[in-house]
Amino acid sequence: MKRFPFLLLLATTSAMTGGSDIPSERDWPCYHGAQRDNISEETNLLQSWPDGGPPLLWTATGIGHGFSSVAVTGGRIFTAGMVDKQTHVIALDLNGKILWKKPSGDSWQASENQPWAVPYSGSRGTPTVDEDTVYHLAELGSLTAFDVATGEVRWQRNLLKDFAAPRPKYGYSESVLIRENLLFCCPGSPKGYVVALDKNTGQTVWANTALTDPIGYSSLVAGTVEGVEQLVGLTAARVFAVRVDNGKLLWEFPFANRSSNNATDALIVNLESSHGGKVFISSGYGRGSVLLQPRRDEGDRFSVKEVWTTALLDNHHGGVVLPRTLTPMDRHLYGAGHQAKGWTCLNLATGEERWRSPGKGSLTCADGRLYCLDESGALSLIRATSEKCEVLGSFQMPKGSAGPYWAHPVVCGGRLYVRHSESLYAYSIARDR
């Protein structure tokens, strides 16, 4: 791990004096945070950046190559990376020191028919931490539960073998979802397209066999729509919802792109009412975005109405965020379009474009600001407003390993975490109190 003496001195001084470099107790226990909406609860953050960006606290190396983001909880950081063609889960302390590194399964490798995809080998899914266990799904189907403190394996299953699932073209990319005592994931098999497992034992609780499409590359989200708690996800050809308690298919809506590659999570919106709920989805390769209104007709029968559709925002896999506001329908979506369409702001109610700016990448949102990480490594702080694209600071990430910056940034504990290939960077973004 590389260290920077003057920044360590600053961090040490802050710790002794109660300064802003001490991480808060607000955790980020899984991909896109506890609510899976990619909105951080952090406040009192820098509202603009100096030239060169915020202070770099440390750089951790030795985490293996990959595109996994980080989970931050309980004073530890968790990520995953490829080492010697094996995916590993890694735990670090808040100073970037590796505490343990354990294999979780074979890594995805480009086949002879995919020479162009060699740079895309490596980890995909982000670890999910729940209480004293961290869960991770490796690219070739190995699903493992590790002890948070030691990395000891508690249980392990293989989705390809256990559910006779076809191998995904680009490997499993899902970050598993935990709700109460259940773990949800998508083997993508006729014997279990979506499954619920007992999080303590790994045993199957239910398996949905109604879906038969090739698998998608997004992660499940959970929410209540029309009074029914449901899981929403994407296959390669459609968006779907199943009941949380038994996996029954509730509704589906055709949603395919020309590459059969849906890789952006759905957003369940308007949750101020347990009887409301709309679903926003976006996909790249020219597909665009759709806002859906599922309606409960009778019992578990739903119909789905298309509220609006647009080609203006076709998100590849960098995610779309919907900052919370006091007036739910006066809300705006932010994300990057695919194939040079740029960073885009859309009105949630109408799908109307409010602004557009060059770039493509991933983002997160905290304290009224968007943290936009371009695939080239340019990192920008943008005010989360529909009026215009107001950049409040930007800098170029340090040059390291080759490959695109695909791991999504994370804001937690007054810090900004950015992963690129084999390196993890931690920046101090808290304002002095």
N, C-alpha and C positions, 0 to 999 in steps of 0.2 A: 504494500500500500504506500502510495506517495503522500508525503505530508508537506505542509507549507508552514514554516516556523512562525512567521509573524501572525498568520491567521490562527495558529494553535494558541499563541500567546493571547491573542484577542479573545478566543473562545474560553480559555482558562480564566482570564480576568472577568469575563461576563459571568461565568459560572460562580465565581467567588462573590460577585456583587449582585447576583440576581438579575443579570442582564438578559438580553433577548435571545441569546444563542442556546438557552436551555429549552429542549423540546417540551411542548405542552402534553397534556394527557389525552388530547383528542387523537384518536387512532384512525388508521386507514388499513383495516384488517384484510382487505381483499381487493381484487381488481375493481377499479372505479369506486372504491369506498364502500362503507357499510350499507348505504342505500342503493348502490350500484348505479348512481346517476352521475358520477364523476364530478360532484360538487363538494368541495371541502368546506368544513365548518370553521376553518381557521379565520381569525380576524386580526386586526392590528398588524397587517403586513405592509411592506413597502408599496406605496402607491405609484411610484415611478422608480426607474433604475438609473444609476450613474453610468457614465460612459464605461464600457467594458463589462457592464452587468453587475449583479450583486456579488458579494464576497464568496469565493470558493473556499469552503471549510476543509474538505478533504476529497481525495479520489481513492476509491477501493478497486483493486484489481484482483485477479485470481478467481473470478466468479464464473468463468466459462463464457463461451460465445452464445448469444441468443438475443431474443426480442421480448423476453418477459419483463414486465414492469416490477414494481416492488409493493409489498405489504409492510406496513409499519405499525407495530402494536406491542404493548408490554415492554417497551424499551429495547426492542429488537427490530431488525429489518430482514425481510425474507425475499429472496428472488430465486430464479432458476437459470441454469446455463449448461452448455454442452462442453464436456471435457472428455477427450478421447472417445468420441462418438457415443458417449453416455450422457443422458440428461441428469443433472444433479440439482438438488435443492440446497440452497445456501442460507445460513443464518449469520447475520452480522450484528455487532453492537452499534450504538449510535455514534461511535467514532470511526466506523468503517472497518473494524477488526473482524475477521472471519472467526466465528465461534464454532461452527461445524459445517461440513459439506458432505452430503450423502447422495448416493445414486438413486434415481427414481425410475430408470428404464432406458431403453434404447432411444437415441435421438433420430429425428427424421433426417434422411440424406436424400439428395437429389438422385434420381435414377439416371441410367444411361440415356433415356429419352428426354431428360430435363437438364441438359448441360447449362442452360441459361439460369437455372434455379440454384446452382451451387452456392452462391453467396447468401441464399436464404435458408440454409441449413442452420439448425440451432433451436433453442427452446422457444416456445410460444406462450403457453399459459402461465399466468401469475399464481403463486401459492395463495391459498385461502386459509386464514388462521381463525380458529374457533376455540375459545377457552385454552386448553393446554395441548391442542393438536393442530398441526399444519398439514393441509391436504394439497396434493398436486397431481395433475394429470399430464403425463409425458406424451410426446407426440405419437408414439406407437402403441398407445392404449394402456400403459401401466399407470394405475391409479393407486397412490400410496398415502397412508396416514402416518405422519411422523410425530414423535414427541417434540414439543416446542423446545424444551430445555436441552435435550441431548441428541436429537435427530434419530433416536431409536425407532425402528419400524414397528408400528402397532398393528397394521393390517395392510394387505395389498391385493388388488385384483387387476386382471387384464381384460379390458373391454373387448378387444379383438377376439380373444379366446372364449371368454365367459358368455358373450352374447353373439358369437359367430358373426361379428361385424366386419364389413369390408374395410380395408385400409383406406383412410382418407388420402386423397391425392397429395395434399400438402401436410399431412399429419394432423392429429388433433391439436386444435388451437384454443380450446375452451378453458376458462378458469371456473372451476366448479363452484356451485352455489350451496350455501348452508342456510337452512331455516329450521330452528328448534333442533330436533333430533334427526333431521333428514339431510342427506347430501343429494343434490340433483345434478345430473349430467346427461349428455347425449352420446351414447355409443353409436347411434346411427344405424341400427340393425332392425330387420323385421322382427327379431326376437326381443327387441327393446330399443326403440328409437330414442325415447326419453325414459330415464329410470330414476327411481328414488331408492337410495341405500340408507341403511342404518349407519349413522356417522360413527358410532362406537365400534361396530363390528364389520362393516362393509357388506352385510347381508342385504339381498334385494328385498325391498318392501313392496314395490309395484313396478311394472314395466308397461309402457305404452307401445302397442304393436300396430296402431292404426296408420302410422306414417311410414312411407316406404321410399322417400326421395333420397338421393345422395346427400351426404351430410353438409351442413354449412360450417362456417369458421368463426361464428360469434359465440357469445355466452348467454345463458339464460338470465332473464330478469323476472322478478316476482312482484305482484301487486294485486289490488282488488279492482275489478272492473264489473260494473253492474251487480255489485254485492257478492261476487264470486271470486275467491282468492285463486289466482292462476299464475302459471309460468308461461312466459312468452319467449319464443325463440324463432330462429330462422333455419330452414333447410336450404339446399341449393336452389330450390324452386318456389318457396312460399314462406310466409310468416304464419305461425300457428300459436295456439294457446291450449294448455291442458290444465285440468284441475290439480291443485297442489296436493290434495288429500288422497287421490286415487289414480291420477294420470289420465283420466278420461279426456279425449279430444273435445274441446268446446267449440272452437272455430278455426278457420284457416282462410288464407287469402293469397292468391297467386302473386308471386313476386320473384321473378328470375331476371338475371342479367345475361349478357351474351357469353360470359365466361363461367356461368354456374358457380359463382363464388360470392356468396353473401357473408361479409365479414364484419359488419357493424352491428352492435347490440341495438335492440329495440329500446324505445323509451315509453314507459307508461306515464301519461301526463294527466293533469287535472285531478289529482287524488285528494283534493280538499273535501270531496264527497265520496263516501264508500259506495254510492250507487252511480257514480260517474265513471270517467276513465276513457281516455282516447289512447291510441297507440301510434307512435311515430316510428317509421322505419326508413332507412336510407341505404343505398348500395351503389357501388362503383360500376365501371365498365359501361357508362352511359345510361344506367337504369334510373337514377334520380331518387326522389323522396316521395313518401305518401303519408298522409295523416288519415287514420282509420277510426271509425266509431263503431265498436262492437255493441250490439244490442241484444239483451236477453229476451227471447221470445216466450219461452215456456220451459220450466225445469232447467235442464242443461243445454237447451237448444239456443244457439246464438245466430244472429245474422250480422253481417258486416257491411257498413256503408263507407264508401270512400268520400272523405270530406274535401280533400284536395290532393292534387298530384303535381309534381314539378320536376323538370330535368335540371333545374338550376343548381341543385346540391346533390351530387352523386358521390357520397362519401365512400372512400376505398376501404380503409380499416383504421383510420385515425380517430374515429369517434365523433359524436355530435353531443353538445351540452345544451341544457335548457335551464339557465339560471332562474332561481326562485324569485318571485315578486309578490307584492301584496295583491295585485290584480291578475289572477291566473291567466285570463285570455289576452292580456296585454303583455305577452311574453314573446321572447325571440330565441330562435335556434341558431347556434354557431357551430361551424365545422368547415372542413376543407373539402372541396370537390376533387374529383379524380381527373387526371389527364389535363392539367393546366387550367382548371376552372377556378382555382384560387380559394382563399378563405372567404366564407360567405355568411351573411346574416339573413335569416328568413323570419318573417312574422309567423308565429305559431297558428294564429286563427285563420290566416288567408293563404299562407305559402308565398306571399309577396317578398321579393328580394329587397332588402334595405341597403346593403352595401356589399362590396366585393373587393378583395385585395389579393395581389399575386402570392402564390405559395401553395404548398401541400404538405400536410403532416398530421400530427396528433396534438391534442390539447387537453387541458383541465381548467377548472374554474375555482377561484377562491377570492373572497373579500372584494367582490365587484370587479375582478380582473380575470382576463383570459391569459393563460400561459400556453403560447402556441409554439410548438417545436416543429420546425420544418425538417423534412427528410434529409436536407443537406447539412443540418446541424445548426442552423440559425434559430435562436430562441428569442421570442418577442413577448413583451408584456403589453396587452391591449385592453383598453377600457371596455367592459361589457356593456355597451350601449348600442342601440339601434340607429343612432343618429349618423355615425360615421365610424370608419376604422381609425381609431386614435391610438397610435403606437406610443407607449410611455417608456420605452427603453428596449434595446435589443443588443445582442452580442452573438459572436460565433463560438460554439462549443469547442473545447480543446480537440485538436486533431489526434486521433488514436487509431483504433483498428478500422479497417475498411468496412464498407457496407452502409446501408441507409439507417437513419435514426428512426426506427419504427417503434421502440418501446415508449409507452405513454408516460408523460411526466406526472409526478405526484407532489402535492403540497401537504405537508404534515409536520406539526411541531415547530412551526416557524422556519421550516426548511423546504427547499425545492430539490427533489431528487430526480436525476436524469440518468437513464441507463443507455449506454451505447456499447454494443458488442460485449467485450470482456471488462468493461470499466463502469463503475457507478460513481456519479458525482453528486456531492451534497453542497448546496448553496444556502447561505443565511439570507432569509428574506423578511425577517421580523423587524418591525420598527422598534426603536428604543422606547422604553416605557418611562 
